[in-house]
Amino acid sequence: MKNESAFSGLEAAIVLIAFVVVAAVFSYVMLGAGFFATQKSQEVTYSGIKQSTSNIVLDGQLYGSASQIATLTLYLSIPEGGQPQKLSDVDYLWTLNGGAVTIVTGTDADSVSLLQPGDRAKITISLAAANRPGPGDSFTLEIKPKVGASSLVSKALGSGYAGGVIV
């Protein structure tokens, strides 16, 4: 009868090698997951920086053509350090007295196709008869570039408004 109650040296070495191999594979998988997570967070950070520096802002006042505004004129610019924007990619969303949202067309009066940081572009928006605000009306204009945050302009016309600068 043999006594098999103890490990031999060879069996102990095989078990030790198996544990080391399993630990090495597990640590490799964990390092790979860590590198992947770091890369994704870096991409998200860069995307956020690009979007936050890509906003178009209203530069100055809004100008209305008459007491019943048929044409709205405004100036847009990009702050220093911002990303250039193609004006053809900018959408203008119009709401009159809290009603339905309408996409209106903005025409670049200065023929600036690419708005650079520090530049200023004159935009003219022609409004359809149903969307024309008059004295006592309120409106909202959302300036929405392809990349970056929207700029929201919300104004109310005074009861004595007769055209010119909209306060």
Secondary structure, DSSP 8 states (H G I E B T S, - for coil): -----S--HHHHHHHHHHHHHHHHHHHHHHHHHHHHHHHHHHHHHHHHHHHHT---EE-S-EEESSSS-SEEEEEEEB-TT---EEGGG-EEEEEETT--EEEE-EEETT--SEE-BT-EEEEEEE--GGG---TT-EEEEEEE-SSS--EEEEEE--TT--SEEE-
